[in-house]
Amino acid sequence: MKRIKGVPECSDARNIRLAKKGRDYPVKVSGVEVVPDPVVRGEPATFKISASTDKNITKGKLVIDVAYFIFHVHSETHNLCDETPCPATGEFVLASQQTLPSFTPPGSYTLTMKLLGDSNEELTCISFGFSIGFVTPNPII
């Protein structure tokens, strides 16, 4: 596994990967949906992460880091309860929507997501790839 400077140590991209093979995270990620796919510059994109847990998570934060090839390009932290109804227990979906600037370079990106509990314990850490398309929307006049 290659460590990308500035990006939390989780895993490499393309398919959903756990940070540490064999680690039994309290939150299990079962899928990721990116809409639209590929992401269109200048238009809203939604990242939906399907997960489940046996815990009753009432607080926490979602830490997202994005890399373009080996370059760290974006970081953000969200309150968990702003991204999914709390308490999060059983099956739940984390959903985050963003609009990337029209000057964002097209290509392949890696998104690394850590879910931290209220004591900053790591509940899960995944990484996956997504693409930004080459088409830029026409401005509305």
C-alpha positions as CSV (number, residue, x, y, z in Angstrom):
1,M,0.0,0.0,0.0
2,K,1.4,3.4,-1.0
3,R,1.1,6.2,1.5
4,I,0.0,9.5,-0.1
5,K,1.4,12.5,1.7
6,G,-1.3,14.6,3.4
7,V,-4.0,11.9,3.1
8,P,-4.9,9.8,6.1
9,E,-3.4,6.3,6.0
10,C,-6.2,4.2,4.7
11,S,-6.0,2.3,1.5
12,D,-5.5,2.5,-2.2
13,A,-8.3,3.3,-4.6
14,R,-10.5,1.9,-7.3
15,N,-12.6,-0.6,-5.3
16,I,-13.8,0.1,-1.8
17,R,-11.0,-0.9,0.5
18,L,-10.6,-1.0,4.2
19,A,-7.7,0.7,5.9
20,K,-6.2,-2.4,7.4
21,K,-6.9,-5.8,6.0
22,G,-8.4,-8.0,8.6
23,R,-9.3,-5.1,11.0
24,D,-12.8,-5.5,12.4
25,Y,-14.3,-2.0,12.3
26,P,-17.5,-1.4,14.3
27,V,-19.0,0.2,11.1
28,K,-19.1,-2.0,8.1
29,V,-19.4,-0.3,4.7
30,S,-21.4,-2.3,2.1
31,G,-21.4,0.1,-0.8
32,V,-20.7,3.5,-2.4
33,E,-22.8,5.3,-4.9
34,V,-21.5,8.4,-6.8
35,V,-24.2,10.3,-8.7
36,P,-23.6,11.3,-11.4
37,D,-20.8,8.9,-12.4
38,P,-18.5,10.3,-13.7
39,V,-18.9,13.5,-11.7
40,V,-19.6,16.6,-13.8
41,R,-17.6,19.8,-13.0
42,G,-19.8,22.7,-11.9
43,E,-22.8,20.5,-11.1
44,P,-23.8,18.9,-7.8
45,A,-22.4,15.4,-7.1
46,T,-23.7,13.1,-4.3
47,F,-21.6,10.5,-2.5
48,K,-23.7,7.9,-0.7
49,I,-22.0,5.4,1.6
50,S,-24.2,2.5,2.7
51,A,-23.1,1.2,6.1
52,S,-24.2,-0.8,9.1
53,T,-23.2,-1.1,12.8
54,D,-24.3,-2.9,16.0
55,K,-23.3,0.2,17.9
56,N,-25.5,3.1,18.8
57,I,-23.5,6.1,17.4
58,T,-24.9,9.4,18.8
59,K,-21.9,11.6,17.9
60,G,-18.9,11.6,15.6
61,K,-17.3,13.1,12.6
62,L,-16.8,12.2,9.0
63,V,-13.3,13.1,7.7
64,I,-13.0,13.2,3.9
65,D,-9.7,13.6,1.9
66,V,-9.4,13.7,-1.8
67,A,-6.3,13.0,-3.9
68,Y,-5.7,13.6,-7.6
69,F,-3.1,11.0,-8.6
70,I,-0.6,11.4,-5.8
71,F,-1.5,15.0,-4.9
72,H,-3.7,15.8,-2.0
73,V,-6.3,18.3,-3.3
74,H,-9.1,18.6,-0.7
75,S,-10.1,17.9,2.9
76,E,-13.2,18.5,4.9
77,T,-14.7,17.4,8.2
78,H,-18.5,17.0,8.8
79,N,-20.5,16.4,11.9
80,L,-21.8,12.8,11.5
81,C,-25.3,13.8,12.5
82,D,-25.4,16.3,9.7
83,E,-24.8,13.5,7.2
84,T,-27.1,10.8,8.5
85,P,-29.9,10.7,11.2
86,C,-28.6,10.1,14.7
87,P,-28.4,7.9,16.5
88,A,-26.8,5.8,13.7
89,T,-27.5,2.2,14.3
90,G,-28.3,-0.8,12.2
91,E,-28.2,0.0,8.5
92,F,-27.7,3.7,7.6
93,V,-26.5,5.9,4.7
94,L,-24.0,8.7,4.9
95,A,-24.8,11.2,2.1
96,S,-22.7,14.2,1.1
97,Q,-23.4,16.6,-1.8
98,Q,-20.8,18.9,-3.4
99,T,-20.4,21.0,-6.4
100,L,-16.9,21.0,-7.8
101,P,-15.6,24.1,-9.5
102,S,-15.7,24.2,-13.3
103,F,-11.9,24.4,-13.4
104,T,-11.4,21.1,-11.5
105,P,-9.2,18.9,-13.7
106,P,-10.8,15.8,-15.2
107,G,-9.5,12.4,-14.4
108,S,-9.3,9.8,-11.7
109,Y,-9.5,10.7,-8.0
110,T,-9.2,8.8,-4.7
111,L,-11.6,9.6,-1.8
112,T,-10.5,8.5,1.6
113,M,-13.2,8.6,4.3
114,K,-12.8,8.1,8.0
115,L,-15.7,7.9,10.4
116,L,-14.6,8.8,14.0
117,G,-16.6,8.3,17.1
118,D,-17.1,10.9,19.9
119,S,-13.8,9.9,21.5
120,N,-12.0,10.1,18.1
121,E,-11.9,6.3,17.9
122,E,-11.8,5.1,14.3
123,L,-15.1,3.4,13.5
124,T,-14.3,2.8,9.8
125,C,-11.8,3.9,7.2
126,I,-12.3,3.3,3.5
127,S,-10.9,4.5,0.2
128,F,-12.4,4.4,-3.3
129,G,-11.9,5.9,-6.7
130,F,-14.2,8.2,-8.7
131,S,-13.8,10.1,-11.9
132,I,-14.5,13.6,-13.0
133,G,-15.6,13.8,-16.6
134,F,-14.2,15.9,-19.4
135,V,-17.5,17.7,-20.2
136,T,-18.1,21.1,-18.7
137,P,-21.7,22.2,-18.6
138,N,-22.7,25.1,-20.8
139,P,-23.4,28.3,-18.9
140,I,-27.1,29.4,-18.8
141,I,-27.5,32.8,-20.3
